[in-house]
Amino acid sequence: MKIAVAARIRNGVYEVEPVFGRADMFLLVDQNNGTRAVHANPYRDDTEAAGRKVAQWLIQEGVTTVLCGDVGAKTKLYLSEGGVFSGIGYDGTVDEAIARFFAS
């Protein structure tokens, strides 16, 4: 399982970003091998369809789950069609969000 958490850095701590397509970065966690990687969001400042472009990028990266504050309806549909579960309503630190996801 590969999880992407929409993130930003506040006071040196990775926090969950409330808006998926406009996240500063994505923390990719690969549960199979325990690796973590931080990737800047290449579509953060796009004027149109940032969420869709991010979704396409994460699908290509093999992500199976996305955690964030919120995802737009079209982007959520796009993720779903790509086989990606979108977990919305997450906040706090990235580690807290991941722990909550696995606790549910």
Phi, psi and omega in degrees: 000133178241122183250137173245125178249121175294126189221164172213162177254126176229121181054039177077009182240136176284119178245155177291132178278133181291331184244115186308300187292339182254012179301145176295322185204172174230130174265116180261123181244120178260108182292337181290320182240003175075013182274155175229140178217140178256129179234130174296146178281108183289349184247009185308318185259009177297141183280338180225140170058035179300317181300315179296318180295319178296316179302314180299316179299313181292324176298317179296332178281355178086018179292137179249343181217138176240133175242131180196181177286311182204153177229135177296158185300315181293319179293320178299318177296317180298315178299314181300315179297334178271006178081020182254129174279131177253112176268113180251166179088011180273147176209186182081204181280162179299316180297321177296319180296316179296316179298318178297320180300313182285339178281341184273000000 
